[in-house]
Amino acid sequence: MIKNYLLTAFRNIIRHKGFSFINILGLALSMSVCMLIIVVIVDQFKYDDFVTKKDQIYRIESIDNISKYALNTYASTTYPLHKELTSNYAVVEDAVVLNNSFRGTGLYKETRISIDGFYTNESFFNLFDFELTNNSYKRPLSEPYSMVLKEETAKKYFGDENPIGKFLQVDSLGDFKITGIIPKSKNKSQFQFQALVSSNTIEVLEKNNKIDNISDNWENTYSNYIYILVNKNVDIKTIQTALDKISMKKYSDLEEKDFSFYLKSFNKIVPGAFIGNEIGAFLPKIFILFLGGLSLVIILSAAFNYTSLSMARSLLRAKEVGVRKTLGASRSSIIIQFLSEAILVAFIALLFAFALFQLILPGFSGMKLMSLLEISPEQNYTVYLWFFIFALLTGILSGILPSLYISSFNPIKVLKGVSNIKLLSKITLRKILLVTQFVFSMIFIISIILIYKQMNYMVNAEMGFDRDFVYNVHLQKNDFDKVKNYYSQFPEIKDISGASHVPGVGRIYDADLRLSQEDEKLSAHYFSVDQNYIDVMGLELLKGHNFPDNLNAETESFVIVDERTLITLNLSDPGEVIGKNIIVDSSFVEIIGVVKNYHYAALFLPQRPLILRYLPENYRIAALRIDEGISPSIIAEIENEWKNIDEFNEFNGEFLDAEIKDYYSYFEDVLYTVGFASVLAIIIACLGLLGMATYSTQTRIKEIGIRKVFGAEPKSIVMLISKTYMKTLLIAAIIAGPLSYFINNAWVQYISNHAPFGFGTIFIGIFIIISFGMITIASQTLKAANLDPAKSLRYE
């Protein structure tokens, strides 16, 4: 029976080659992209699947109760919470604490390579099931200055040597003994590191003043992560009560800090909610849902093609159904026959889609954002099973409506004549499906135009500082004065400034601003800069003066603010603020200058009041001003001089303009993704329109011949056939215009500085889709209108 169904389905596919080609091509194109999305989603659900105790593991996360920012929930927490919880509360069976501040340059013999990882305790291997090589120590993290390396990291330093028992020097932190190796594995984990260092090392480093206080710092919730193992019989509410008691005990008397803690199940971390300061790089749940929604829209569009074309062809197959029913076929057998045809088309499309998938996968894996997130989609039996299920569901989805409709035909009416059958109504289901397809296409193309405009706006916007004459050299923990002394010898370098941030990109420091102790704290941002910063960056000083020479680096006395600060302080004249004393965080400082507003942060972020502060310990870059033009020869000289400054770290320098463009280049991945989906949606919609136009002209070929015999002009025939589809496109435009505005405005409004979005962008998108639609229709209507009536009427 199944064999007969499949054989009949295959014959029908071969018999109607044109329609089959349109259906298979549309499905193959959409399925290839959906297969790619399936691979990414499956990849994200593989994180930490090797952890056997994950049902008993919880992460302690933090909420900043004072923060005024929308994102005040963090994956991180305070380091001493680990000791407090395990020492004084018996509800926790075991716990792991991780601190991500371990980083530096590792040195072994002549090999110098940067290294980073976590300080952590012995329980790490008990909770997370990371394997160790046989020659590793039984308790590799029990002693201070003990280190476990990943196998690939160990090979970079030690090559073919056995690293166990050897020492790796890390900057000024000291020599670390290699006590374990984690073998290379395909397992994905939220814990992304090169090295694990015993947490017992922290107290030693603190005593020697090599790092800031970590072990007893309840105010730092940004570098530490705590995971607890609980007994299956323990009530989680008991642990939450303990966390609430700790929060109340530690923060009730603090004015500046107030954190509360809560538990999150290990299974809900990846993929999970979008929160701040995640421990690793992976896609949040909202992005997974977006990808799933995108794949649904794409595959529905292709399924609509099949459905609408099958409904249109139903009249041609009406007698077939009538004869089958007359000979005793049940409605269920007819449904199965037409469903099997749809499923067979889906599986044939799957074969072509798989070939397309192999072509687009390398390009996707090489995208900058995917490389940053370390997403490396793999193909295995699980993924192939999902492909099979996906194709089966696609076939059922696209074939269910046609099979139900065609199988409902009355055999008596069918065999009397095709004219006795009405295809649903004047406004048929196939027209609704076609309108829906073009609505999707218009929304996609309008979105891609807007995203392109936004990216172009951000890259080329006037930032308010001289981005073309500045070359940034990253200090990499080197003393700024040392770097400045070396580079001051170059005659091409007009001036050098120390700064904590690269302007115009993402990273910023938060600060609290107020006029007096009694006032409410206001949110602000700050950069640490020196006396040369305003001149080097080409900022405009509106009032006051620059930082004086020979400032005391240990005591902060003066600040320079921007115009936004004046508005925040309810002052209109820059002259009013000069000499005024304010409180920044906990420091009493005097405002000595006001600079014109400039885009110090990324353009999509809110630009709050900016304070320029003299805090030399925060300098991370040396900004070199080169007015004569930054030529390759000057850069080569600057890079060569670095060898005399730092013998450990490789030179890290870049043009300011290039750094800004590189930062925004991550948005290109979004542009390409939505752009590809847009092109795909347009192609699929046009394929559906092509099929409908082809069917329409074929069923009206004799009518067209008769009209031409009675003197009808080709252009009037073209208009006659096209007007239905022109109405369809117009209806789609009326629906898509407002929808695209509301959908895109939902995300544009969250961007502080965005490209203009209005009627012009919507009109361009709709015009492009209608143009493609009209070209598609014209390819068939012109052919039919110019056909010799003698040929079309020869059988009459």
Disulfide bonds with the S-S distance in Angstrom:
none
